[in-house]
Structure formats: C-alpha cells, structure tokens
Amino acid sequence: MEAEQDDSELTFSKHKGSVFCVSLDPATNSMAVTGGEDDKAYVWRVSDGEVLLECTGHKDSVTCAVFSHDSSMVASGDMGGLIKVWNIETKEEIWSFEVADLEWLEWHPCAAVLLAGTDDGNMWMWKIPSGECKTFQSAASQATCGKVLPDGKRAVVGYEDGTVRVWDLKQGNAAHVIKGHDGHRGALTCLSCNKDGSLVLTGSVDGFAKLINTATGKVVGQYSLDVGKVKPSQHDGEPNSIESVGFCNILPLVAVAYLDGTLGVYDLSSQVMRHRCQHEAGIVHLQWEDSSSVVSTCCLDGALRLWDARTGSIMAEYHGHSAEILNFAINREGTFAVTASGDNQSKVFCLQRPDR
C-alpha cells in the first residue's frame, strides 16, 4: 500500500517496527507516547516531534503505553508482561514489575494507581511508586479488556469466555458478573463507559454490543447489524466481530465498529440503527470527539475518517500512512489526531472542519 498523498502535519519515525499504540497526555494534550514492535516506547512532543523520553529495557513489543492522570508519569507494557513506569520530568524509571502476558494497561482516573489485565485472567492494581499490590482473580480466562469507571471505585473487565465483571476496587470482589443468557457468546474485544460511568458498552467477536447498567449489572440493551435476529451477520463464515465501541457525550448515540468495515451509529435507548457508515476495509478503532457528535475511525486501509453522527455522512478523510492504522488518539478540542501504524510511523493530522 503506497501513500500517494500525505495529509499529515508531522511524521514521527523513530520506531524501527510497527507502532502498536498511542496516547496523549491528559493534562495538556501536548505529549504523545507511542509503543512499538521495536520493544520501545517514546514520549514525544506533538508540536515538533522532539523525543522527551525513550522507554527502553523491554524484551518484547510494547503494546500498551499510557500517561498517568496528571501527566507526570508514563507506563509502558510489553506483550511478555513486563511493565515499567517512568517519571517524565526526571526521565527515570521509577517502578517495574512482571506479570503474565499483558492484555491491557490503564491508569486510575484520579490517583497514582495502575491497573493491568493479563492472559491468565487476573487483573492487577498497584500503587505507584510504592508497588503496593492487589490482584482480582477470576477463572482462567484472559482478561481481554478493562476500564476503570469515572468514580474511581470500580473497574469493568471483559474476558475471553464472554463474561463481564464489575469489580469493587476497594473490597476486591466482583459486584456483578454478567454471563449466560444475557451475556456474550464469544470473547470480549472492547468496552467503553459513558461520561458518568452509569452505563458500559461491550463489544465481542460474537457480533453483538451489549449495554450494561453498572449499578445493577443488568444488560439493558443490545446492538447488532441485524436487529431482531438471534444470530448476527456472518463475515466470511464467522460472526462479524466488533472491534471498537463508544458513547457520544452530547447526544444519546453509541457507535459500534465492525470487522467488515461497517460503522453503526445507534440510538442509545431504542437500539435502532440510525446510520450505517461503510468503510472499504476493517475498522480498527473509533473515537468520539469530547464535545461534538463527530466520530472518527481508523482503518486497515491506512486512512483516518471523520463522520457526522447526526447525518451519517463523511466529513473528512486523511491519508499518509502506507499500512494499516492500528490506533489513534484525538485531543480534547478535536483539532488534531495522532496515529500509530504498521508502516513504523506515527503521524499528527490537523483536523480541519468547516464548522470551526
């Protein structure tokens, strides 16, 4: 795949292999961290691409890299389960720990606490830098995705066997276990919560997205491409796996991204599909802008696209990568996106829109 045009403002090309993950620092949105196949993570300045910190010492591809809530620390995690935390100002490694193969890594929304999910079914929680630790054990099924709810007191974790658990972080027990008749019939791939954490949307390889009330643990809604059918649509003989899900912050809408390239925009409460936005290739990740009805997608065809969820129409399309985009992050104002790609590059795209 050759990139004929490059719409990006800046290209970060220090990685010597695929770039798997990217996130922006929450405090200022001025720093990005990227992790790659070259067993490294880099913290760099979005404005000029200058490296602020090189995270070395990993023994496998860095698949998780995230900033703490106050942007003072960054955590990098590799596929083999080695996790490191760095002080960005002093550029020092302040903590390191090894777990089983790593599935996801996330900071607490308002404390110096790090959480991780591993393929042996555990969720770990550490105070940083003391390393004081708690584990949340479940049956030996991979903890494939997880999210700390905005209240900071609970975490929602999805598992390979289709189970979803709402964990009480203080008590250390599962407040709710969602499985069986109402639950997923395949591995969880993604999950997202609404602004106040009262609802969680989960996506699975079974082709269904489920809406869960986090207070009651009840499934209160379900979204699929074939509304009313018990079995979802097939993609090459397999159910059409869901790759990414998200809530709109300003309208009662949710977005669901499918492996066959369909972006479904649904009415939150009626579960009716409002718009079907078709991509030429599989969607990897979606993200709603913080304070608008614009939803962005990145795709296996190497393009970043902005969609207006009110109309279902495409607003902009950005090219420049010569391989699939594996992840992206958008700043709070929705003015730029940073991508991670299989072409060994990360790029910064300015998101120009007619309504600005």
Salt bridges, closest charged atoms under 4 A:
ASP6 OD2 - LYS347 NZ 2.74
ASP38 OD2 - HIS15 ND1 3.18
ASP48 OD2 - ARG45 NH2 2.97
GLU50 OE1 - ARG45 NH2 2.82
GLU54 OE2 - LYS40 NZ 2.73
ASP78 OD2 - HIS58 ND1 2.95
GLU93 OE1 - LYS84 NZ 3.06
GLU98 OE1 - LYS59 NZ 3.61
GLU106 OE1 - LYS147 NZ 3.66
GLU132 OE2 - LYS127 NZ 3.77
ASP151 OD2 - ARG154 NE 2.83
ASP206 OD2 - HIS184 ND1 3.11
ASP226 OD1 - LYS229 NZ 3.92
ASP236 OD2 - HIS235 NE2 3.77
ASP267 OD2 - ARG274 NH2 2.95
GLU289 OE2 - ARG353 NH1 2.69
ASP301 OD2 - ARG305 NH2 2.73
ASP308 OD1 - ARG310 NE 3.27
GLU317 OE1 - ARG305 NE 3.44
GLU317 OE2 - HIS319 NE2 2.80
ASP343 OD2 - HIS321 ND1 2.90
ASP355 OD2 - ARG353 NH2 3.16
